[in-house]
């Protein structure tokens, strides 16, 4: 690891050796994991420790749950190789933590991949992108590289164009696109393509339309199945950008910036699992410490503001291809009504439990805005038993009952 206190000319030399945003050797290929029939990818959204307390919590509160998931995979009836992907913001402006975080995840004894985030640049360096990102490169290597798992070829791209801590934009430059075009041409036709970046490919607050650089990537990949895997937003979203293009925007693993135990969209602390079996992909947001079946959070009457007369359900990992129904005392009542609201758990925490300084409290409140993964129904009989039934796009069914 490069020590943050080393003279800048030494750090700059390391950056030159490792390759900068505009260096000639844009990308490297990393070894393929020999898994022709499948793999498991555990996507960890924005670990981002800033303090000793947070890095200790990462080790003690987060890693054991990820280790348990790895153990589940290792003891399944059919065993496939498992890898971890960190979606950037591996740290929070704390370059001295980069090596520690990497070693933590490597201690789980699976392959570890990462992309660079805006907070993985040295915050005290201005107008020198190669130098600012050299600390990350000294630990994780090239910011642009490729590898293959099963029948999926992954391309990691640095989409943070960095000027300073408060001045950066999201983009992919021409040199990166030229490399990607050549590499995709050399990838077997049977392989799907996955592009890994820190910042999202689409703006989900403006309809989910692909950003310009994402459009260029989509054009390069062409008719192949394409998956973007990104972080940065600290919220969950599955976006269908074209018939053959999906983006997985992964929520922050720690909640909201370590300050709230839940993300501001209501996504509980967890990781995003992508699994390939016989060339078919499936995915799921997996709550830390919970079983695979835990995908519904139910609120009884009177528990959700402005919906006091309703039973409300939050569907974790929901997207447009889910369906949500309800039963009352065992009788089907059909589809639940979809609503867009602030998350009840997040708002309860911010308004009643959180106790930070004004700057942090303002940030926690500002990050809350309505989301659409909520559904409601109204009992026809007081105190009846209500069962929420959710079906995901892969045919998996989840149930949650209240009123028993």
C-alpha positions in Angstrom: 0.0 0.0 0.0 1.2 3.6 -0.7 1.4 5.5 2.5 -0.6 8.8 2.3 2.3 10.6 3.9 4.9 9.7 1.2 6.3 12.4 -1.0 4.1 13.1 -4.0 6.7 12.3 -6.6 6.9 8.8 -5.3 3.1 8.4 -5.4 3.0 9.9 -8.9 5.7 7.3 -10.0 3.5 4.5 -8.6 0.5 5.9 -10.5 2.6 5.9 -13.7 3.6 2.3 -13.2 0.0 1.2 -12.4 -1.7 3.2 -15.2 -3.8 6.4 -14.9 -7.1 7.3 -16.3 -5.4 8.3 -19.6 -2.6 5.8 -19.6 -1.8 3.7 -22.6 -2.5 0.4 -20.9 -6.1 1.1 -20.0 -7.1 -2.3 -18.8 -5.9 -5.7 -17.6 -7.5 -9.1 -17.9 -7.8 -11.0 -14.6 -8.0 -14.8 -14.4 -11.2 -16.5 -15.4 -12.7 -18.7 -12.6 -13.4 -22.0 -14.3 -17.1 -22.4 -13.7 -18.7 -23.2 -17.0 -22.1 -24.1 -15.4 -22.4 -21.2 -12.9 -21.1 -19.0 -10.2 -22.2 -16.9 -7.2 -21.4 -13.2 -7.1 -21.9 -11.4 -3.7 -22.2 -7.6 -4.5 -21.3 -5.4 -1.6 -22.6 -1.8 -2.0 -20.3 1.0 -0.9 -18.6 -0.3 2.3 -17.3 3.3 2.9 -15.8 3.3 6.4 -14.5 6.7 7.5 -13.6 6.1 11.1 -12.0 3.4 13.2 -15.4 2.7 14.7 -16.9 2.2 11.2 -14.2 -0.1 10.0 -14.5 -2.2 13.2 -18.3 -2.4 12.6 -17.6 -3.5 9.0 -15.5 -6.3 10.4 -17.8 -7.3 13.3 -21.3 -6.5 12.0 -21.1 -7.0 8.2 -18.4 -9.6 7.4 -19.7 -12.4 9.6 -23.1 -12.3 7.7 -21.3 -12.4 4.3 -19.2 -15.3 5.6 -22.4 -17.1 6.5 -23.7 -16.7 2.9 -20.5 -18.0 1.6 -20.8 -21.0 3.9 -24.4 -21.6 2.6 -23.0 -21.7 -1.0 -20.2 -24.1 0.0 -22.6 -26.6 1.7 -25.3 -26.5 -1.0 -26.2 -29.6 -2.9 -24.6 -28.1 -6.0 -21.4 -26.0 -5.3 -20.3 -23.2 -7.6 -17.4 -20.8 -7.3 -18.2 -17.7 -5.3 -16.7 -14.2 -5.7 -17.2 -10.8 -4.1 -17.6 -7.4 -5.9 -17.2 -4.1 -4.1 -19.1 -1.4 -6.0 -16.7 1.4 -5.1 -16.4 3.9 -2.3 -14.5 1.1 -0.7 -13.5 3.7 1.9 -14.7 7.2 2.7 -11.7 9.5 1.9 -9.6 7.3 4.2 -6.8 6.1 2.0 -5.1 4.4 4.9 -8.1 2.0 5.2 -7.9 0.7 1.6 -5.5 -2.2 2.4 -7.4 -3.1 5.6 -10.7 -3.3 3.8 -9.2 -5.4 1.0 -7.6 -7.8 3.5 -10.9 -8.1 5.4 -12.8 -9.3 2.3 -9.9 -11.5 1.2 -10.0 -13.2 4.5 -13.3 -14.8 3.4 -11.2 -16.9 1.1 -13.1 -16.1 -2.2 -12.0 -14.0 -5.1 -12.5 -10.2 -4.5 -13.1 -7.6 -7.2 -13.7 -3.9 -6.9 -14.3 -0.7 -8.8 -13.1 2.8 -7.8 -15.5 5.3 -6.3 -15.3 9.0 -5.9 -14.4 8.6 -2.2 -11.5 6.2 -3.2 -9.6 9.3 -4.4 -7.3 11.2 -2.1 -9.4 14.1 -0.9 -6.5 16.5 -0.3 -5.3 16.3 -4.0 -6.8 18.7 -6.5 -6.4 18.9 -10.3 -4.3 15.7 -10.4 -6.5 12.7 -11.1 -3.6 10.2 -11.6 -2.2 11.1 -8.2 -5.5 11.2 -6.4 -6.4 7.7 -7.6 -2.9 6.2 -7.2 -3.6 5.2 -3.6 -6.4 3.0 -4.8 -4.4 1.6 -7.6 -1.5 0.7 -5.3 -3.9 -1.6 -3.4 -6.4 -2.9 -6.0 -4.4 -2.5 -9.2 -5.9 -1.3 -12.5 -9.2 0.5 -12.4 -10.2 -0.9 -15.8 -10.0 -4.6 -16.2 -11.9 -7.7 -17.3 -12.6 -11.2 -16.0 -14.9 -14.0 -16.6 -17.2 -16.1 -14.3 -19.1 -18.9 -16.0 -20.7 -17.6 -19.1 -20.6 -14.0 -18.0 -17.7 -11.7 -19.1 -17.2 -8.8 -16.7 -15.7 -5.4 -17.6 -14.8 -3.0 -14.7 -14.7 0.6 -15.8 -13.7 3.7 -13.8 -16.6 6.2 -14.5 -15.4 8.8 -12.0 -13.8 11.8 -13.8 -12.1 13.4 -10.8 -10.9 16.9 -10.3 -11.4 17.3 -6.5 -13.4 15.9 -3.6 -16.3 18.3 -4.4 -15.8 18.5 -8.2 -16.1 15.3 -10.1 -18.4 14.0 -12.8 -19.4 10.6 -14.1 -18.2 9.6 -17.5 -16.3 7.0 -19.5 -13.6 8.3 -21.8 -12.9 7.4 -25.4 -9.8 5.3 -24.6 -11.9 3.2 -22.2 -14.6 2.8 -24.9 -12.1 1.8 -27.5 -10.7 -0.9 -25.2 -14.2 -2.1 -24.4 -15.1 -2.3 -28.1 -12.1 -4.5 -28.9 -12.6 -6.7 -25.8 -16.3 -7.3 -26.5 -15.4 -8.3 -30.1 -12.9 -10.9 -28.6 -15.5 -12.3 -26.1 -17.2 -15.5 -27.2 -20.7 -14.9 -28.6 -22.2 -17.2 -26.0 -21.1 -14.9 -23.2 -23.3 -12.2 -21.7 -21.6 -9.0 -20.7 -21.6 -7.3 -17.3 -20.2 -3.8 -16.9 -19.1 -2.8 -13.4 -19.0 0.8 -12.4 -19.4 2.9 -9.3 -21.9 5.5 -10.5 -25.1 4.4 -12.1 -25.8 4.0 -15.8 -29.2 5.7 -15.5 -30.8 8.5 -13.5 -33.7 6.9 -11.7 -35.1 10.2 -10.4 -35.6 11.2 -14.0 -37.3 8.2 -15.4 -34.4 5.8 -15.6 -33.1 6.9 -19.0 -29.5 5.7 -19.7 -26.9 8.4 -19.3 -24.8 9.4 -22.4 -21.8 7.2 -21.5 -24.1 4.3 -20.7 -25.7 4.7 -24.2 -22.3 4.4 -25.7 -21.6 1.2 -23.8 -25.0 -0.2 -24.8 -24.2 0.5 -28.4 -20.9 -1.2 -28.2 -22.3 -4.3 -26.6 -25.1 -4.5 -29.2 -27.7 -7.2 -29.0 -26.0 -9.2 -26.3 -27.5 -9.6 -22.9 -26.0 -6.7 -20.8 -26.0 -6.1 -17.1 -24.7 -2.9 -15.4 -23.8 -3.4 -11.7 -23.3 -0.2 -9.9 -23.5 1.5 -6.5 -23.1 5.2 -5.4 -26.8 5.9 -4.9 -27.0 4.0 -1.6 -30.4 2.7 -2.7 -31.7 -0.3 -4.5 -33.1 -0.2 -8.0 -33.4 -2.7 -10.9 -33.7 -0.8 -14.1 -34.7 -2.2 -17.5 -32.9 0.1 -19.9 -33.6 -1.9 -23.0 -35.0 -5.3 -23.8 -31.6 -6.8 -23.4 -30.2 -4.4 -20.8 -30.6 -4.4 -17.0 -29.0 -2.2 -14.4 -28.6 -3.5 -10.8 -28.1 -0.4 -8.6 -27.0 -1.9 -5.3 -27.9 -0.4 -1.9 -25.3 0.5 0.6 -24.4 -2.5 2.8 -24.2 -0.6 6.0 -27.5 1.3 5.8 -27.3 5.0 5.2 -23.6 6.1 5.5 -23.2 4.1 8.8 -25.5 6.7 10.4 -28.8 4.9 9.8 -29.3 1.2 10.1 -31.4 1.2 7.0 -31.0 2.8 3.6 -33.1 5.9 2.9 -35.3 4.0 0.4 -36.1 1.5 3.1 -33.8 -1.2 1.8 -32.5 -3.1 4.9 -28.8 -3.7 5.3 -27.8 -6.5 3.0 -25.9 -7.6 -0.1 -27.0 -8.2 -3.7 -26.7 -11.8 -4.9 -26.3 -12.6 -8.5 -26.3 -16.3 -9.4 -25.7 -18.1 -12.7 -27.0 -21.6 -13.2 -26.7 -23.3 -16.6 -26.3 -19.9 -18.3 -29.4 -18.4 -16.6 -29.1 -15.5 -14.2 -31.1 -14.7 -11.1 -30.7 -12.1 -8.4 -31.9 -11.1 -5.0 -31.3 -8.5 -2.3 -30.3 -10.6 0.7 -30.8 -9.1 4.1 -27.9 -9.6 6.5 -28.7 -12.3 9.1 -31.9 -13.3 7.4 -33.0 -16.2 5.2 -33.6 -16.0 1.5 -37.3 -16.0 2.1 -37.3 -12.7 4.0 -38.3 -10.2 1.3 -41.5 -8.6 2.8 -41.8 -6.1 5.7 -45.5 -5.7 6.8 -47.1 -2.9 8.7 -50.4 -3.3 10.4 -53.2 -0.6 10.5 -52.2 2.6 12.1 -48.4 2.1 11.6 -47.9 4.1 8.4 -48.5 7.8 8.2 -51.3 8.8 5.8 -52.2 5.1 5.4 -53.6 4.4 8.9 -56.6 2.5 7.6 -54.5 0.1 5.5 -52.1 -2.9 5.9 -48.9 -1.8 4.1 -46.2 -4.0 2.7 -42.6 -3.1 1.7 -41.3 -5.5 -0.9 -37.5 -5.6 -0.6 -35.8 -5.9 -4.0 -39.0 -5.1 -5.8 -39.0 -4.2 -9.5 -41.5 -3.8 -12.3 -41.6 -7.6 -13.0 -42.8 -8.5 -9.5 -46.5 -9.0 -8.6 -48.0 -8.5 -5.1 -51.3 -10.0 -3.9 -53.0 -10.5 -0.6 -55.2 -13.0 1.1 -57.7 -12.4 4.0 -58.4 -15.4 6.3 -57.1 -17.6 3.6 -59.3 -16.1 0.8 -57.6 -14.5 -2.2 -58.3 -10.8 -2.5 -56.3 -10.1 -5.6 -53.6 -7.5 -6.3 -52.5 -5.0 -3.6 -52.6 -1.3 -4.5 -49.1 0.1 -5.2 -48.3 3.4 -3.4 -45.3 5.8 -3.4 -44.3 6.8 0.2 -41.4 7.7 2.4 -40.1 4.6 4.2 -41.8 4.2 7.6 -38.8 2.6 9.3 -36.3 5.1 7.9 -38.4 8.1 8.9 -39.1 6.7 12.3 -35.4 6.3 12.9 -34.5 9.8 11.7 -37.4 11.5 13.6 -37.3 9.6 16.8 -34.0 7.8 17.3 -31.2 9.4 15.4 -29.1 11.8 17.5 -26.2 13.3 15.5 -25.0 16.8 14.9 -27.0 19.2 12.8 -25.0 18.5 9.6 -25.5 14.7 9.7 -29.2 15.1 10.7 -29.8 17.4 7.8 -28.1 14.9 5.5 -30.2 12.0 6.8 -33.5 14.0 6.3 -32.5 15.3 2.8 -31.8 11.8 1.5 -35.4 10.6 2.2 -37.8 10.8 -0.7 -40.8 8.6 -1.8 -40.3 5.2 -3.4 -42.6 2.7 -5.1 -41.9 -0.6 -3.5 -44.8 -0.3 -1.2 -48.3 -1.8 -1.5 -51.5 -1.5 0.6 -54.8 -3.2 1.2 -57.8 -2.6 3.4 -59.3 -5.4 5.5 -62.9 -6.3 4.9 -63.3 -7.7 8.4 -61.7 -6.1 11.5 -58.7 -7.9 12.9 -58.7 -10.5 10.1 -55.6 -12.5 9.2 -53.8 -10.9 6.2 -51.2 -12.7 4.2 -49.1 -10.8 1.7 -47.9 -12.9 -1.3 -45.2 -11.5 -3.6 -43.9 -13.2 -6.7 -40.5 -12.2 -8.3 -39.5 -12.4 -11.9 -37.9 -15.8 -11.3 -41.0 -17.5 -10.1 -40.0 -17.4 -6.4 -42.8 -16.7 -4.0 -42.6 -14.9 -0.6 -45.3 -14.7 2.1 -45.8 -12.7 5.2 -48.8 -12.9 7.5 -50.0 -10.4 10.1 -53.0 -10.6 12.4 -52.5 -14.2 13.6 
